[in-house]
Amino acid sequence: MEKSALTNITEKLTQPEKNFVSDLKHLAGEARRQAYRCADHLLVVRNWLIGWRIVTQEQNGKERAKYGEHVIELASQTLTEEYGRGFGLTSIKNMRSFYLMFSK
């Protein structure tokens, strides 16, 4: 439906209908905001856990390991292949750094 058609509909509403529509918009908008917040939270947790896995599990808790670059490259290649964008070398290195910064 075009915006002008929507404008015409809302202009013809009674006050109780306008209140009803306003409540629906508020509910839909708040649910969307909460969903975005949850998604953002999950991405932070995911990134921290990937960094943890690289450092703690593969590097035995050391900030650097001789094969650390290989681990990062392997993570980047396999995650990009499986999930697409967002897992480039720079992103994986940032996830590792994020974990190191907030490991305590």
N, C-alpha and C positions, 0 to 999 in steps of 0.2 A: 504494500500500500504506500502510495506517495505521501510525502510529508504534508502537502497541502490538504490531502484527503483526511489525514489524521487531525490536522488543525480544525477542519470543519466539524469532525466528530466531537472533539473536546469542547468546542464552542457551544454545542447544543446540549451538553450534559447538565443535569440538575446538580445542585450543590451536594446532595448525598452521593450522587454518582461520581462527582469530581473527588470527593473525599475517598470513596472506594478506590478509584483509579490511583489516587495519590498513595494510598496505603499499599496497593499492589506494587507500584513503582518502588516504594521504599523497601518492601520485602525483597523484591528481585535485586535491587541495587545492593542491599546489605549482604545478601547471599553471595553475590558476585565478588564483593570486596573480601568477604571471609574466605571464599575459595581461592582468590589470588594470594591472600595472606598465608593460607595453608600450603599452597604450592611453593611460595617463596621459602617458607620454613623447611619444607621437605628438600628443596634444592640445597639449602645451607647444610642440612644434615647429610645429604648424599655427598656433597663436596668434601665435608670434613671426614666422612668415613672412607672415601677413596684415598684421601691424603693419609689417613691413619693406616690403611692397608698397605700403602706403598712404604711408608716409613717404618711402622712397627713390625709388620709381618715380613716384608721383603728386605728391609735394611736393618733388621734386628735393633730397631730403636735409634740407630745412628743417623745423624743428619745427612750424611752422604755415605754411599757405598760405591765400591768400584764398579759394580754393575747397575748402579742407580739409574743412569741415563738409559740403559737398555730396558729397565723396568718401566720407565716413563714412556718410552717409545712404544713398547708392547701394549701398555694400557691405552695409549692414545689410538693406536691402530685398531685394536680389537673393539674398543668401545665405539669408535667412529664407525667401524664396519657394521656393528650391531644396532647402534642408536642414532647414527647420523651426526649432524653438527653439534658443537658444544664440547667436544672432547679432543680438541687439537692439542699439540704439544704444550703450547702456552697455557691452555686451560688446565691440563693435568699438572703442570709445574705449579700453577697457582693453587690448585687443590692441595698439593703437597705442602706448599708454603703456608697455606691457611691452617692446615693441621699443626704444623710446627709452631705457628704463632699462638694457637689456642689449644695446645696439647695438655695443658695443666687443668 
